[in-house]
Structure formats: structure tokens, C-alpha cells
Amino acid sequence: MLRFMADPATALDTAVSPHDRAFFGHPRGLSTLFFTEMWERFSYYGMRALLILFMTASVADGGLGFDTAVAGAIYGLYTSMVYMSTLPGGWLADRVIGQRRAVLYGGIVIAAGHFSMAFPSLATFYLGLFLIVIGTGLLKGNISVIVGQLYGPKDSRRDAGFSIYYMGINLGAFISPLVCGYLGQRVNWHAGFAAAGFGMVLGVVQYVYGSRYLGEAGLHPAVTSPSATEAARRQAMIWGGVIAAIALIIGIGTWTGAIPITATQIADTAGYLLLALCVVFFAWLFFAGDWTSEERKRLYAIGVFFLAAALFWSLFEQAGSTLNLFADRDTRTTFLGWSYPSSWFQSMNSLFIWAFAPVFAWLWIRLHDREPSTPVKFALGLLLVGGGFAVLVIAANLARQGVQVSPTWLTVVYLLHTFGELCLSPVGLSAMTKLAPARIAGLMMGVWFLATSVGNFIAGRLAGFYESMPLPTLFLNIALIGIVSGVLMLMLAPPIKRLMGEIK
């Protein structure tokens, strides 16, 4: 949950008054952004808690009746595109409409996507996913930029402000599975999706009402030249039209049967394009730039961290796919005779973040000179996420014997995964901002989102093996990916530290 931060150091100097301390000692506008992000995460994680369960549920039970291979492909494509869309969303805000309007338009489109999924048809289901991807791309990165713009360059409250903002992220992510999950699994799938939409509507309403407290933050594009803005507007209209036309043609053709293409084929094509994008981007980054020797070494370190982060997210993001299916099919969901929805397990990560994020922050400070280096923290993150799946191998073996396993198993898994996230996510984000050459600092934030996108895509594809591979074997293979990667990262820590130079 800590992986959505934009670099506040790149914010424009549009801060509100340094004397504004109306929200726990912070600018009043922070409360507006806190609740906007809380409701956006409520909508996203509420729908995500139901997504793969809805796709794999039988038609008789109101689901789509997809097998896990198809459902995993769609899930991976959707979650990866959510993060990929933040790149064009940021470009559009910087050059055409500004962050303030981007967040507003994004929230409206997200709500429309959730309400589209509230209608029981395959066409509205796919339309809803498409709209949520577009809306999240406009909102996700840009709202973090506005948070940074609430503070002046030397305002010491900035880091604490982002910490408060992150509590909003995790509060929304904690509440949403409890509400949307209950409605979706106990009342009707589409009621759960509608609840996610209502949550986003609440976020938009309070954002509009509270925008008066944001001052000039995010109000104007970063590119102020009228000619450059007009050129960017034309490019956005062209590309937007092309994307909309392609989506419309594919949608109508698939729906009518005129284009014999499956969701899995679309996901495969998107995966190849994502891989090609990564290769082209890093080829340009390493070989085309006019970098100093020190900058080039740091870029190589960023490349290693990118691979490690992509592997980490490919395991961690099993939360909404394989772990969600295991909770639904093989885990006992009763407490003292009371039955609760399996999707409620999705709230555990946020609960543990609330409990342990301050502990980890204190621990790194307490260790001081003995604090592990960034590569070692990455290694710990990979080992912990792999260790979580190693624990699940035992539970999967019990489940194969027809046993509904104790919820304690998944609780331990989510706890280990949260510890791994706290070792890697905020640390990696900080490393990106410190290692990136100043002239491409903003672009490097896109690299972090790109790693998350790649990880989510792989996570969805791994979920496709849930029914075709014995569960203990699947979980063991996933565990080995994390553990072997973590050991390798530990071995590479000394040379990576040399590449980083004076950066810790």
C-alpha cells in the first residue's frame, strides 16, 4: 500500500500558506486529498477483492464462469494497466489540463467504471475495467503531486504530510473489502461493484467541495507555453482518439464474434508490448543518454532495483488472485460459528501496515549506522514474500486432503508479506529519487510504476496455474522465486552499493 507516492521534490512552488495548520498541524487542503485518496482506494481495493472471485464463480452463482487461466490473464492485464496508465495520465496533467482537473476527471471516470460493472453483462464488465484503468491513470499519480505542492521547498512538514496521506490510502484499502466484499459475496456481486462506485462518488464530491483549500496547487499545467500546451493538446486528442477507436473496434468485434480474439490473446499481446516497452526504455536509459560516469553507475543500480521490484510485486500481488482463491476455496471462514466473506482477508495487509509501519520507521532510525543498505533491504523484502508462500505450501498440502485450513495460515502469510513490503516499497521509492539524475527525476517515478505494472501482469499470469498445477507445487515454485531472488540480491549487495556511490 506504500507504493503510490510521487516525488514531492519535483513539485512546483505553489504551496499554500506555511501558517495553514488546520489539519493536524498541516494545510487544510491535505484533508481534502486524504479523503479523496481514501475513497479512491476504497473503490479500487473493494472491486479488486471481488474481481477474480466474480470471474471464476459459476454463471448459476451470478459470476462469469471463467476458468482460472482466463481470469488470471484478465486480472493481470487489468492490474498492470492501472499502473501503466499513470504515465500518460501524468503527461496529460503536466502539459494540458493540470493535476487538479486530472484528479477530478479521473474520479468521475473511475466511478463510471464501477457503476458500469454494476450491470450484469459481459460488455459492461469489460467497459468498466477499461474506464477504471483510464480514470486511475488520471488520478493516481497526480493527486500525490498535489500533496507535494501544498508545501514549500523548505517546509519541514512535507514528509509527515505524506505519512498522514498514506494513512488515508490504507484506511480506504482496509475498509473496502469489508464493505464491498460483504455486499458482493453475501448479497450480489454487482451490489459490491456499485458500492465501490458510490465510494468514489463520495470522494469526488468532497474533493470538489474541499478544492478551495488547495490554493494554486495543481491548478495549472507545468508547461506554461501556449504553443507547447496547444501542441500537447493536439497530441492527446490524437492518441486518445486512436486508443478509443481501437478499444471500440476490439470491443464490438469481440462481442459480435466478428473478430475471433480472446481475452487471453489480448493479455498475451499486452504482455509482449509491456516487455518491449521495458527493453526499449532501459536501452535508451543506459546507452542513449549523455550521462556522467557516476550517473551511469547509478542507472545500472536502478536497473537492478527495477528487476527486483518487479519480481517482488509479481509475488506480493498474488493477494488479489491466488491468495484470494485459496481463501475462498480452501480456508475456513468461520469464527465462533459466525461465517464471514473470504474477501475480508484482503483487509489484512492494510491492517498490518497501520500496526507496523511506525515500528519499521523507528527500527531503521534505532539501528542508525547498523541500518541495512538499500540492496540488503530489497533482499529482505524478497525473502519475506517468498517465505510467506513457503508457509502456504504446508497449508496447501493440508487442503489437498480435503481440509478447510485455519485462517491463521493466511494471517501469517499476509504478515510476512507486509513486512516484506515495508522493507522494499518505501525504500525503493526513496532510492529511485536519490539515484536518478536530476534532469530525469520525474521520469524515474514512472520507472517505479512500470516495475509495479510488470509485477502485476506476472502475478495475474501465475494465478492462471491455480487449477492446472497442484497447489503445493504452485506455491513452492512461487516461494522459490522470492527466496532465490532474495539470496541473489544479498550476494549482489556489495557491487550494487559500489554502483550507488555515496547513496545509502
N, C-alpha and C positions, 0 to 999 in steps of 0.2 A: 504493500500500500504506500510505501515511501518513494515510489519511483516516478512521480508525476511532477517533479519540481522543475521549473525553468530557471535559468541562471539569473538571479536577481542583479548580478553585477552588470548585465547588459541593458538594464532598464534605462529609459530616458529620464532626465532630470525634471520630472513633472510631479514631484512629491507634494502631498498636502502639507498643511502647516505642521511644523515639528512640535507645536504646542497642543496638537489634537491628540488627546489621550482618553477618549471617551469609551473605548472598548478594551477593558483590562490594561489600561496604560498604552494602548495602541490607537492608531487612527480609526475613527468611526467606520470608515469605509471597509476596514478589514472584516467587520461583522457581515457586511453585505456579501463579500466574496467568500467568507467562511460558509455561510448558509447556501449560497449558490453552488459551491463545490460539494457541500454535504448532500444536497438534493440531487445533484448530477450523479454522484457516486451511488446514492440510493437507487436511482433509476438503473444505472449500469449493472451494479452487482446484484440487484434484485432480479433483473431479467437474466443475467448470466447464471444465477443459481438454478434457474429453471430450464435453461436453453437445451442442454444435451438430454435432460430427462424428458422434456417435451418431445424432442425429435425422435427419441428411441421408444417412447410409450406407444402402445398399440393404438390403432385407429379406433378400436372399440372403447379405449380409455380416454379418447379425446386427443391423442397425440398424432404424430405424423407417420409412425410405423417404420422409420428408417432403421437400417442395421447400423451398428456402431462404426463401421468403416465410412459410410456416407456421412453420418452425424459428426464423426470426428473431423472429417475433411471440411465440412461446413463450419464447424466450431472453430477450427484452426484458422481458416480463411477469414472469418469474421473478426476474431480477436486480434489477428495480426494486422488487418486493415484498419482497425480502430486506432492503433498506434501509428501506422504509416501515414494516416490521413492528417496527423498533426503537422507534418512537414508542409504540404500545400496550404493547410489552414494557417500556419504561421506566416507563410509567404504572402497570402492574401491579406492578412491583417496588417503586416508591415508596409505593404505597398499600395493597398487600395482602400480598405474600409476602417482600419484601426482596430485595436484589440477590443475596445468597448462594444462596438457593433458586432464584431465577430462572435463574442460570447453570447450576446442577445440572440443573434440569428441561429447560432449553434444550439442553444437551449430550446428554441422553438422547433427546430428540425428534429432534435432528439425526441421531444415529446410527441411529435407527429409520428415518428418511427415506432414508439412504444404503443401508441393508440392504433396504429396500423396492424400491429401484431395481436391486438385485442380482438380482431375479426378472424373467425375460423376459416381461413382459406390459405392455400399454399402461396398464391400470388401476393397476398397482403403480408404473409410471413417474410418472404424474400424482400419485398418492398420495405418492410420495417427494418430489417437488418441493414439495408443499403442506406436508409435515412439516418439511422443511428451512427453509422460509420462517418457519414458526411458531417453530421452535427457535432460529433465528438471531436473531429478534426478541427472544427472551428473553435470549439470551446476549450478543450483540454489544456493545450499549451499556453493559449493566450490569456487565460484567467490567471495563471501563475505569473505571467509577465506584469499584469496589472498589480498584483500583490507587491512585486518588487518596486513598482513605480509609486507606491504610496509612501515610500521612504526616500529621504535624501541620500546622496552617496556616502555621507559620513554618519548617518543615523545608526546608532548602536543597537536600536531595537529591531533591526531587519531580521536577523537570524531567529530571534524569539517570535517575531511575527509569523515567519514561515512555520515554526513549530506549532503555533496555535492553528494556523491554516491546515496543517496536516491532521490535527485532531478532528477537524471537520470532515476530511476525507475518510478517516477511519470510523468516525461516528456514523456517517451515511452507509459505509460498507458493512458495519455491524448490524444496523437496524434493518436494512433492506431484505436480507434473506429471511429474517424472522417474519416480516410482513408479507412480502411478495411470495416467499416460499410457502407460507401457510395458505394464502389465498390460492396459489397455483396448484398445490398438491392436495388441498383439502376441499376447495370449493370448485374451481375451474381454472384450467391453465391460462385462459385468456383474461380472467379476472386478475391473475398475478401480473400479466403484462400490462394491463390497464392501470394497476396500482403504481407500477414503475412510471407510467406516463403522467399520472396525477402528481407524483413526487417531483418530476421535472417541471411541471406547470407551477407548482408552489415555488420552486427555485427561481423560475423566470419572473414571476410576479414580485417576489421580494427583491430580486435584482433590479427590476425597473424602478420600484419604489425607493430602494436604497442607493441608486446610482448618483443621487445628488450629493452623497457623501464622498464620492470618489475624486472630486476635483477635476483636474485635467488628465488624470491617469488613464492611459489607453484611449483617449478621445480621438486622437488624430494618427494617421499613418506615420511610420518612422521616415518614409520617403516623402519629403515635402515639395519636391519639384513638381509643378503641374504637368510638365511634359512626361516626366518619368511615371507619375501616377496614372496619367491617361494611357500610356503605353502598357503599363501593368494591368490596367482595367481591361484593355482590349485582349491581352493575352489570357486573362482569367475568363473572359467571356468565351473565347475560342475553345480553350481547354475544357471549360465547364460544359459547353455545348457538345463537344466531342465525347466526353465521358457520359453525359446524359443520353446521347444518341446511341452509344454502344450498349449501355445498360438497358435501354428501352428495346433495342433490336434483339438482344440476347433474351431479355425477359419475355417479350411477346413470342419470339421464335421457340423458346423452350416450352412455354405454356401451351402453345398451339401444336407443338410437335413438328413445326416446320424446320427447326434447327435441332438435329439429333445430338444434343450435348447434355452431359450430366453434370451434377453439382461437383462430383469428384474430379471430372475433367477440368472444370473451371478452376477448382482449387489447385490441381496439379500445375496448370498453366500459370496461375498466380505465384506458385512456389518457385517455378523456374524464373519468372520475372524478378521475384524478390532476390533470388540468388544472383542473378545477373546484375541487379542494382548494387548489391554489396560488392561484387567483384569490381565493377566499373568505378564505384565510388572510392574504394580503397586503392585501386590502381592510380586514379587521379591524385589521391591524397599523398601517396608515397612517392610518386615519380614525376608528377606534373608541376607541383608547387615549387616556388623559389624559397626553399627553407634553409635556415642555417643548420649547421651540423647538430647543434643541441636540440633544435626544434624537430629535426628528422628523427632523432633517437626517441624523443618523447612521443612522436606519432607512432613509432613502432610499438611502444608500450601501450598506447591507446588501442592499437590493433589487437594486441593480446587480451586486453581487458574486454574488448568487444566480443571476442570469441568466448571468453569465459562467461560473460554476462548472458550471451545468447544461450549457452548450454544451461546456465543456472535457470533462466526463465523457462526453458523448454521442460524442465523438471518441476519447477515451482508452480507453473501454470496448469499442471495436471489437476489442481484443486477443483477447477470447474468441469473437468472431463472425467478422467479415470477415478479420481478420489470421490467425485460426486456419484458416479455409477456404483462404486463399491459401497458407499454409504447407503444408497438406495436399495441395493440388491442383497448385500451380504452383511450389513451391520444392524445390530439390534437397536431399534429406535423407540424404546420404551423406558420410562423411569417411574418406578413405584406404581406400575400398572397404567401409567399415562403415556399415550403414544404421541410422538412429535414428528413433524416432517423431516425427512432426511436432508433436505436443503438447508436446515438450520446449522449443519456443520460448517457451512460456508462463512458463518459469522466468527468462527474461532480465530482466524488469523488476525482480524481487526481487534478482537478482544485481547489477544496476546500482545499485539503492538502497543495498545494502550498500557498494558501492565509492564512491559519490559523495555520499551524504547527509552524511558528515563534511566533504567538500570544500565543499559549499554552505554548511554551517553556519559553516565557517571563513571562507568568502568574504564572507558578509554582515557578519561581525564585522570582517574586514580592511578592508572598504570604509568602515565607520563612517559618517561624515557624508555620504559619497557613495553610501551604500546606496540602491538604488531604492525608491521608495514602494510601498505595497501595490497601488495600481492599476497601476503600471508592471510589477510582478512578475506580476500577473494577465495583463497584455498579453503578457509574455514567455512565460508558460505556454501561452496560446492560439496564439501564433505558432509555438512549437516543436512543439506537437501537430499543427498544420496543416502545418508544414514536413515532418514525418515522412510524412504522406500525399502531399505533393508529391514526395518521393523515390520513393514507391511507384508513382507514375504512370509513371515510367520503367521500373520493374520489370514493371508490368502490361503495358506495350507490348511488352516482350520476351516475356512469357508468351503473348501473343496470337499470336506467331509459332511457338508450339509448343515454346518453350524452357523447361526447368526452370531457373529463375533461381538464382543463387548465394544461399546463406543470408546472405551479407554484407548484402544489401538489407534483410532483416527485422531484422538486428542493428542497422543504422544507425537504422531506424525506431524500434525499442524504446529505443535510447539517447536519441534526441531526445525521445521521449515521456516517458522517465524524467526528463530534465532539465526538461521542462515541468511534470511532477508536482511536482518539488522546488521549482519557482518558485511554484506555485499552491496546492498542497494544505496544507502546514503553515502557509503564510502566511494562507490564507483561514480556516483554523481559528482561528488566533490573532486575526485581525481580527474574527471573529464574537464571541469572548469579550470583546474590548476595546470594540467598538462597541455591544453590546447593553446596554440599560438594565438595571441590577442586578436589578430585580424580575422580569425575564423572561430571565435569563441561561441558565437550563436549557433554556427553550423554544427559544432561538436555536441550541442544538446540534441540535435537531430540524430546524431550517431547513437546516443543512448536510447532514444525512442526506436531507432532502427534495430538495435540489439533486442529490445523487448518484442518488437514485431516478429523478428525471426524466431525468437524463443516461443512465442505464442503459436506460430504456424507449426513448428515442430511438435509442440505439445498436443495440438489437435490431431496431427497425423499419428502420433504414438497412441492416442486414445482409440484409433481405428483398429488396433490389435486386441482390444479388450475381449472380444468374443472369439477371435481366431487363434489366440495363443493362450495356453494355460496361465492363469493369473499369477501364480508364484514365479513362473518363468518371465512373464512380462515385467513384474515389479523388480525381480532380480536384475534383469538387463538394465532397467532404468536406474536402479541403485548403483550398478557398476559404472554407468556413465558419469554419475556425480562423483563417486568415490575415486575412480581412476583419474578423472579430470582434476579433482582436488589434490591428489598426490602429485600429479604432474605440475600443477601450479606451485606447490610447495618446492619442488625441485628447481623450478624456473625462477623462484623468487629472487635469488641474488642477482642474476643477469638482468632481470626486469628492473630491479632497484637501480642498477647502474644506468640503464636506459633513462630512468626518470630523473637522474641527476640529483639536484638538491631537494626535489619534491619528495615528500614522505608519503 
